[in-house]
Amino acid sequence: MVKSLNESVKYIGVDDLDLDLFESQYVVPEGMAYNSYLILDEKVAVLDTADARKGETWKVRLQEALDGRRPDYMVVHHCEPDHSALIGWALQSFPGLTLVASAKALQMLPQFFEGLPLEGRTLTVKEGDVLPLGQHSLQFIGAPMVHWPEVMMSFDVSDGALYSADAFGKFGALSKCGFYGRDDEDWACEARRYYFNIVGKYGVPVQTLLKKVSALPVRTIRPLHGPILEVNLDPYLSLYDTWSRYEPETEGVFIACASIHGGTLEAASRLADILREKGVPKVVLSDLCRSDIAENVEDAFRYPKMVLAAASYDAGLFTPMYDFLHRLQIKGYCKRRVALLENGSWAPSAARVMKEMLGTMKEVTVVDPAVTIRSRLKAADIPAIEALADTLL
């Protein structure tokens, strides 16, 4: 849909409701939005494109919104293919078009487009540069490693719009989750999963960006994915501040369980019941074998305390737990308290491997001792599980 955001700014993004895995790894049951914008002023600027999957739809929307005009600039905030796939087509279709991007982006674009004719067609911008369009002017903000090195954002000084690239994005097509953040019943749910799995490793660059944004009179945030945010931006900014400082968001305990034949899951379930009985405000138990690993990563960061319950396997660790901990390693998991519960029928080894993997993560306190069960939970194991629960209060 082409939607007017004000007299001279149009939304020309597209929804993808057929996508099963975003970035070939994240389930998106509500689809995905590829946001793109058009500023029609004395000069005309296209702000990013879309994924090739929806390229034909995007082209039609661009032409409809242009209504006979021709773009002077295409601003490239981010080179990732889901936002830049139509750049080659645009340069070919509009001979007077100039690409506006960071030096790093212009260096990177030929990697995606062999033979892309960039000579004489580019304008390199850096932090603080301004692109005047008439009534609108775009002031550029460097945002390297949020979450790629070439990322720039722009701030429209005329209407207070921050074009935030992938920051403040979320999973979900706009036709499903709402065009504006205020229409979304729980923006934070899929924004949190998006943040920790895609941007989360880069908390320090996000903190740097938030300091820059706080100095600007931002009235609306227009990301490359997810709803446009406006009216009251404080909740969104506050969550990004909490997430990027790696601070817990919700008091409670997350229990991640990897069970082969059900014995470990039974023990984890009993632990969850004990924690609830002891007054823990929120206890979330997830079966790693049957749940979305991205949601598990999200919950690991959301809560201050976590229990890892896993079976021993091949003298090591049952693979769903190993995969989960590997994902936490590469996403920068830190500043948490973790307790261990292992199961082993003859030679328990899970706790050793889990502790070794946690040892590579910063400021993670591992509760000692780990609880070991043998094959199935027994009455004799309950005191140790009770004691483990006490360490998490």
C-alpha positions as CSV (number, residue, x, y, z in Angstrom):
1,M,0.0,0.0,0.0
2,V,1.1,3.6,-0.6
3,K,0.2,5.6,2.5
4,S,0.7,9.3,3.1
5,L,2.6,10.0,6.3
6,N,2.2,13.7,5.8
7,E,1.8,16.0,2.8
8,S,5.1,15.2,1.2
9,V,6.2,11.8,2.7
10,K,4.8,8.5,1.5
11,Y,5.2,5.0,2.8
12,I,5.9,2.6,-0.1
13,G,7.0,-0.5,1.8
14,V,5.7,-4.0,1.2
15,D,4.5,-6.9,3.3
16,D,5.7,-10.5,2.8
17,L,3.1,-12.9,4.1
18,D,4.6,-15.9,2.4
19,L,8.0,-15.9,4.0
20,D,8.6,-18.9,6.3
21,L,12.1,-18.0,7.7
22,F,13.5,-14.5,7.9
23,E,17.3,-14.5,7.3
24,S,16.7,-18.3,6.6
25,Q,16.6,-18.9,10.4
26,Y,13.8,-16.9,12.2
27,V,10.3,-18.2,12.0
28,V,7.9,-15.4,11.1
29,P,4.3,-16.6,11.5
30,E,3.0,-13.1,11.0
31,G,5.2,-12.4,7.9
32,M,7.6,-9.5,7.5
33,A,7.5,-5.9,6.4
34,Y,10.1,-4.3,4.2
35,N,9.7,-0.6,4.9
36,S,10.6,2.0,2.3
37,Y,9.8,5.7,2.1
38,L,9.5,8.5,-0.5
39,I,9.9,12.2,0.2
40,L,8.3,14.4,-2.5
41,D,9.8,17.9,-2.1
42,E,11.7,20.2,-4.4
43,K,14.0,17.2,-4.7
44,V,12.6,13.7,-4.6
45,A,14.3,11.1,-2.4
46,V,13.6,7.4,-2.2
47,L,14.6,6.0,1.2
48,D,15.7,2.3,0.8
49,T,14.1,-0.3,-1.4
50,A,12.9,-3.8,-0.4
51,D,13.6,-7.5,-0.7
52,A,13.8,-9.0,-4.2
53,R,10.9,-11.4,-3.1
54,K,8.6,-8.4,-3.3
55,G,10.5,-6.4,-5.9
56,E,7.7,-6.1,-8.4
57,T,5.2,-4.9,-5.9
58,W,7.6,-2.3,-4.6
59,K,8.3,-1.0,-8.1
60,V,4.6,-0.5,-8.7
61,R,4.2,1.3,-5.4
62,L,7.1,3.5,-6.1
63,Q,5.8,4.5,-9.6
64,E,2.3,5.1,-8.1
65,A,3.7,7.4,-5.4
66,L,6.0,9.3,-7.8
67,D,2.9,10.1,-9.9
68,G,5.0,11.1,-12.9
69,R,7.9,12.6,-11.0
70,R,11.4,11.2,-11.1
71,P,13.6,10.7,-8.0
72,D,16.7,12.7,-7.6
73,Y,18.2,10.7,-4.7
74,M,18.1,7.2,-3.3
75,V,19.2,7.1,0.3
76,V,20.8,3.8,1.3
77,H,20.6,3.5,5.1
78,H,21.6,-0.2,5.1
79,C,23.0,-2.6,2.4
80,E,21.4,-5.8,3.6
81,P,19.6,-7.4,0.6
82,D,16.2,-7.2,2.2
83,H,16.5,-3.4,1.9
84,S,18.7,-2.9,-1.1
85,A,17.7,-5.4,-3.7
86,L,16.2,-2.9,-6.1
87,I,19.1,-0.4,-6.2
88,G,20.4,-1.8,-9.5
89,W,17.0,-1.5,-11.1
90,A,16.5,2.0,-9.8
91,L,19.8,3.2,-11.2
92,Q,19.0,1.7,-14.6
93,S,15.4,3.1,-14.6
94,F,16.2,6.6,-13.4
95,P,19.3,8.0,-15.2
96,G,19.4,11.1,-13.1
97,L,19.3,9.2,-9.8
98,T,22.1,9.7,-7.2
99,L,22.8,7.1,-4.5
100,V,23.4,8.7,-1.1
101,A,25.2,6.5,1.4
102,S,28.1,6.1,3.7
103,A,31.6,5.4,2.3
104,K,31.4,1.9,3.7
105,A,28.0,1.2,2.0
106,L,29.3,2.4,-1.3
107,Q,32.3,0.2,-1.0
108,M,30.0,-2.8,-0.1
109,L,27.3,-2.4,-2.7
110,P,29.3,-3.8,-5.7
111,Q,29.6,-7.1,-3.7
112,F,25.8,-7.5,-4.2
113,F,25.6,-6.1,-7.7
114,E,28.2,-7.2,-10.1
115,G,28.9,-4.4,-12.6
116,L,26.8,-1.8,-10.8
117,P,27.5,1.5,-12.6
118,L,28.3,3.8,-9.7
119,E,30.8,6.2,-11.3
120,G,29.3,9.7,-11.1
121,R,26.2,8.4,-9.5
122,T,27.0,8.6,-5.8
123,L,27.1,11.1,-2.9
124,T,29.1,10.0,0.1
125,V,27.8,11.2,3.4
126,K,29.0,11.0,7.0
127,E,27.9,11.9,10.5
128,G,26.5,15.4,10.6
129,D,26.1,15.9,6.8
130,V,22.8,17.3,5.6
131,L,21.0,16.5,2.4
132,P,18.6,19.5,1.6
133,L,15.5,18.5,-0.3
134,G,13.5,21.7,0.0
135,Q,11.2,21.9,3.0
136,H,12.8,18.6,4.2
137,S,16.4,18.1,5.1
138,L,18.0,14.8,6.1
139,Q,20.7,15.0,8.7
140,F,22.8,11.9,8.7
141,I,23.7,9.9,11.8
142,G,26.5,7.3,11.8
143,A,25.3,3.9,13.3
144,P,28.1,1.5,12.6
145,M,27.4,-2.1,13.8
146,V,23.7,-1.4,14.4
147,H,24.0,-4.1,13.2
148,W,26.2,-3.9,10.0
149,P,29.3,-1.6,9.7
150,E,28.0,0.6,6.9
151,V,24.7,1.6,8.6
152,M,23.6,5.3,8.5
153,M,20.4,6.7,9.9
154,S,18.9,10.0,9.0
155,F,16.9,12.6,10.8
156,D,14.4,14.8,9.0
157,V,14.7,18.2,10.7
158,S,11.4,19.4,9.3
159,D,9.0,16.7,10.7
160,G,11.2,15.1,13.5
161,A,11.3,11.7,11.7
162,L,14.2,9.4,12.5
163,Y,14.8,6.9,9.7
164,S,16.3,4.2,12.0
165,A,17.4,1.4,9.6
166,D,17.1,-1.9,11.4
167,A,17.0,-0.4,14.8
168,F,13.5,-0.3,16.5
169,G,12.3,-3.0,14.0
170,K,10.3,-6.1,14.8
171,F,9.1,-9.2,13.1
172,G,5.6,-9.1,11.5
173,A,3.9,-7.7,8.4
174,L,2.2,-4.4,9.0
175,S,-1.1,-5.9,7.7
176,K,-0.9,-8.2,10.7
177,C,0.7,-6.2,13.5
178,G,-0.6,-2.7,12.6
179,F,0.9,0.2,10.7
180,Y,1.7,2.2,13.9
181,G,3.2,1.0,17.1
182,R,0.2,2.2,19.0
183,D,-2.0,-0.2,17.0
184,D,0.1,-3.2,18.2
185,E,-1.2,-4.9,21.3
186,D,2.3,-6.1,22.3
187,W,5.0,-4.4,20.2
188,A,7.7,-5.5,22.7
189,C,7.1,-9.2,22.2
190,E,8.3,-9.6,18.6
191,A,10.6,-6.5,18.8
192,R,12.4,-8.2,21.7
193,R,12.9,-11.4,19.8
194,Y,14.1,-9.4,16.8
195,Y,16.5,-7.3,18.9
196,F,18.3,-10.0,20.8
197,N,18.7,-12.3,17.8
198,I,19.6,-9.8,15.2
199,V,21.0,-6.7,16.9
200,G,21.6,-7.9,20.4
201,K,25.3,-8.7,20.2
202,Y,26.0,-5.0,19.5
203,G,24.8,-3.4,22.7
204,V,27.7,-0.9,22.9
205,P,27.0,0.6,19.4
206,V,23.3,0.8,20.3
207,Q,24.1,2.7,23.5
208,T,26.2,5.1,21.4
209,L,23.3,5.6,19.0
210,L,20.8,6.2,21.8
211,K,23.0,9.0,23.1
212,K,22.9,10.6,19.7
213,V,19.2,10.2,19.3
214,S,18.5,11.7,22.8
215,A,20.0,14.9,21.6
216,L,17.5,15.2,18.7
217,P,13.8,16.4,18.8
218,V,12.6,13.0,17.5
219,R,8.8,12.9,17.1
220,T,8.5,9.6,15.1
221,I,10.7,6.6,14.3
222,R,10.4,5.1,10.9
223,P,12.3,1.7,10.9
224,L,13.0,-0.6,8.0
225,H,11.0,-3.4,9.6
226,G,7.8,-3.2,11.7
227,P,5.4,-0.4,12.6
228,I,6.1,3.3,12.6
229,L,6.5,4.5,16.2
230,E,5.1,7.8,17.3
231,V,3.0,9.7,19.9
232,N,4.9,8.4,23.0
233,L,8.4,7.2,22.2
234,D,9.6,6.8,25.7
235,P,8.6,3.1,26.2
236,Y,10.4,2.1,23.0
237,L,13.5,4.1,23.8
238,S,13.5,2.8,27.4
239,L,13.3,-0.8,26.3
240,Y,16.2,-0.3,23.8
241,D,18.2,1.2,26.6
242,T,17.5,-1.8,28.9
243,W,18.2,-4.3,26.2
244,S,21.4,-2.7,25.0
245,R,22.8,-2.5,28.5
246,Y,22.1,-6.2,28.9
247,E,20.0,-5.5,32.0
248,P,17.1,-7.9,32.8
249,E,13.7,-6.6,31.8
250,T,11.3,-8.8,33.9
251,E,11.8,-10.3,37.3
252,G,11.6,-14.1,37.2
253,V,13.4,-17.3,36.2
254,F,13.7,-18.9,32.8
255,I,14.2,-22.7,32.7
256,A,15.6,-24.1,29.4
257,C,15.3,-27.8,29.2
258,A,16.7,-30.4,26.8
259,S,15.3,-33.8,27.6
260,I,15.7,-37.0,25.5
261,H,13.1,-39.4,27.1
262,G,11.2,-37.0,29.4
263,G,13.1,-37.6,32.7
264,T,14.9,-34.3,32.6
265,L,11.8,-32.4,31.6
266,E,9.9,-34.0,34.5
267,A,12.6,-32.7,36.9
268,A,12.6,-29.2,35.3
269,S,8.8,-29.1,35.6
270,R,9.0,-30.0,39.3
271,L,11.6,-27.2,39.8
272,A,9.3,-24.8,38.1
273,D,6.5,-25.7,40.4
274,I,8.7,-25.3,43.5
275,L,9.8,-21.9,42.3
276,R,6.2,-20.8,41.9
277,E,5.4,-22.1,45.3
278,K,8.2,-20.1,46.8
279,G,6.8,-16.9,45.3
280,V,8.9,-16.3,42.2
281,P,6.7,-13.8,40.2
282,K,7.3,-15.3,36.8
283,V,8.6,-18.8,35.9
284,V,9.0,-19.7,32.2
285,L,9.8,-23.3,31.2
286,S,10.8,-24.0,27.7
287,D,11.4,-27.4,26.0
288,L,14.4,-26.6,23.8
289,C,13.6,-29.7,21.6
290,R,10.2,-28.4,20.6
291,S,10.4,-24.6,20.6
292,D,11.8,-21.7,18.6
293,I,15.4,-21.2,19.6
294,A,15.1,-17.4,18.9
295,E,12.3,-17.2,21.5
296,N,14.5,-19.0,23.9
297,V,17.3,-16.6,23.3
298,E,14.9,-13.7,23.9
299,D,13.8,-15.2,27.2
300,A,17.3,-15.9,28.4
301,F,18.0,-12.1,28.1
302,R,14.6,-11.1,29.4
303,Y,15.0,-12.6,32.9
304,P,17.8,-12.2,35.4
305,K,18.1,-15.9,36.3
306,M,18.1,-19.0,34.3
307,V,18.2,-22.7,34.9
308,L,19.7,-25.1,32.3
309,A,18.4,-28.6,32.6
310,A,19.9,-31.1,30.2
311,A,20.6,-34.7,29.5
312,S,24.1,-36.0,29.1
313,Y,24.8,-37.3,25.5
314,D,27.8,-38.9,23.9
315,A,29.9,-38.1,26.9
316,G,29.0,-34.5,26.5
317,L,25.8,-32.4,26.2
318,F,22.4,-33.2,24.5
319,T,22.6,-31.2,21.3
320,P,19.6,-28.9,21.6
321,M,21.1,-27.5,24.8
322,Y,24.5,-27.3,23.1
323,D,23.0,-25.4,20.2
324,F,21.2,-23.0,22.6
325,L,24.3,-22.2,24.6
326,H,26.3,-21.7,21.4
327,R,23.6,-19.2,20.3
328,L,23.9,-17.4,23.6
329,Q,27.7,-17.2,23.3
330,I,27.5,-15.5,19.9
331,K,24.8,-13.1,21.0
332,G,26.7,-11.8,24.0
333,Y,24.8,-13.3,26.9
334,C,26.0,-11.7,30.1
335,K,25.2,-10.3,33.5
336,R,23.0,-13.3,34.6
337,R,22.8,-15.9,37.3
338,V,22.5,-19.5,36.1
339,A,21.8,-22.8,37.8
340,L,22.4,-26.3,36.4
341,L,20.5,-29.5,36.5
342,E,21.9,-32.5,34.6
343,N,20.7,-36.0,33.9
344,G,22.9,-39.0,33.3
345,S,22.1,-42.7,33.4
346,W,25.6,-43.9,33.9
347,A,28.2,-41.1,33.4
348,P,26.7,-37.6,33.9
349,S,28.5,-35.0,31.8
350,A,26.0,-32.3,30.9
351,A,26.8,-30.0,33.8
352,R,30.5,-30.0,33.0
353,V,29.9,-29.0,29.4
354,M,27.3,-26.4,30.3
355,K,29.6,-24.8,32.9
356,E,32.5,-24.8,30.4
357,M,30.3,-23.0,27.8
358,L,29.0,-20.5,30.3
359,G,32.6,-19.8,31.4
360,T,33.2,-18.1,28.0
361,M,30.4,-15.5,28.8
362,K,31.0,-12.3,30.7
363,E,29.6,-11.7,34.2
364,V,27.7,-15.0,34.3
365,T,27.5,-16.4,37.8
366,V,27.1,-20.2,37.8
367,V,25.4,-21.5,41.0
368,D,27.2,-24.4,42.7
369,P,26.6,-27.3,43.1
370,A,24.7,-28.5,40.0
371,V,21.9,-31.0,40.7
372,T,22.3,-34.5,39.2
373,I,19.5,-36.9,38.6
374,R,19.9,-40.5,37.4
375,S,17.5,-41.3,34.6
376,R,14.3,-40.3,36.4
377,L,13.3,-37.9,39.2
378,K,13.0,-39.7,42.5
379,A,11.8,-38.6,46.0
380,A,15.4,-38.5,47.1
381,D,16.2,-35.8,44.5
382,I,13.6,-33.4,45.8
383,P,15.7,-31.8,48.6
384,A,18.5,-31.0,46.1
385,I,16.0,-29.4,43.8
386,E,14.5,-27.5,46.7
387,A,17.9,-26.2,47.6
388,L,18.6,-25.2,44.0
389,A,15.4,-23.3,43.9
390,D,16.5,-21.4,47.1
391,T,19.6,-20.2,45.3
392,L,17.4,-18.4,42.8
393,L,15.1,-16.5,45.2
